Amino acid sequence: MAVERRVGSTADVAALLGDLVAGPTDAERDEGLSSALTGTDLIAGVRLVAGTAEVSFRPQAGGRTDDILAIGQIVCTLDARTDVDTVRFLLDGQVLKVPRADGSLTELPLTSADYRALITDR
């Protein structure tokens, strides 16, 4: 579910991901909202390179059952910025294949359009 939050104009991509990983606010939790990223240490860092947000992941032991939602949340959050055209994921400096909304894996840069099928209206 798409949730709009107002952030300061100085919020950079790292700050946005920090807010995303922190999870829903108390008011959002009271509405029954949750996040696939709350409390994870999946993200090692992020940088913006020529309009592409490059998100570096930490190596994780074991598989996650909510990868599509987690990746979708990251992509949709970063793609909402006017200075972000696409999002790419890295592991140990190498481009990582990640799932789109349909479950197909890609190493191509992504946009929120790749996850539109997962987004419902409030």
Secondary structure, DSSP 8 states (H G I E B T S, - for coil): --------TT--HHHHHHHHHH---HHHHHTT---SSTT---EEEEEEETTEEEEEE---SS--S-HHHHHHHHHHHHHTSTT--EEEEEETTEE--EE-TTS-EE-S-B-GGGGGGG----
